[in-house]
Amino acid sequence: MSLKYSVVVPLKNEEENIVELINEIEPVMNKVNAPWELICIDDGSTDQTLSILQTLSQDKKYLRILAFSKNFGQSSAFDAGFKAAKGEFVITLDGDRQNDPADIPKMIEAAAHADLVCGHRVNRQDPISKKITSKIANFVRSRLCKDSVHDTGCSLKIYRTKCLKKIKMFHGMHRFLPALFEIEGFRVVEIPVNHRERTKGVTKYNFFNRSFNTISDMLAVRWMRSRRLQYQIGQELP
């Protein structure tokens, strides 16, 4: 039986969250009533994340594990999950439990008429410094990249796999996938989703390791949009 959905979750040092996250994902996906799999990518964790995943996989047959030899970053983790996915749609969310799996069914409904469904965290449960940084980044990104989404940083998304496979990934590009989808002419929609406070573990991102690195990425996406081929064939002659 072919799979309908592949849930992809990148993880780095989330030993306190992974069991609860999977226990939330499982009943939601089972209620969808379609074949599914869960792909967890361990991005060079130095805690017990990988060993916990290995223990869970003994009973949870839907669980697949990709373990990096060292930390390669979130873009690489997503790319590995995308390439391993066997489902018709790929569902992504973070491993810190701030994304709510309960939002997945309504996103699946929206995916019937879209190639990419993006979650929009309308009531973010983050420190004020992170909210301000994100707001500035989204403002600059939307004007440089000219995409149609408000919250590209939300990892809760659903991708049509055949479209996703046409996107070339680079470091940092997971933040600009909506813009890359639009450059290819794919249908992108955004719907409001729940966002929860991180209660366990420590965030891996801050102003310095996230904001400055994205400037060159935004300029690259802007260049790709400005240089994309746009031609129309008036007629094809024998």
PyMOL commands that set and color helices and strands:
alter all, ss='L'
color gray80, all
select helices_A, chain A and resi 18-32+49-57+74-84+101-111+128-145+161-164+173-183+207-210+213-227
alter helices_A, ss='H'
color red, helices_A
select strands_A, chain A and resi 5-11+36-42+63-67+89-92+116-121+157-160+188-193
alter strands_A, ss='S'
color yellow, strands_A
deselect
rebuild
show_as cartoon
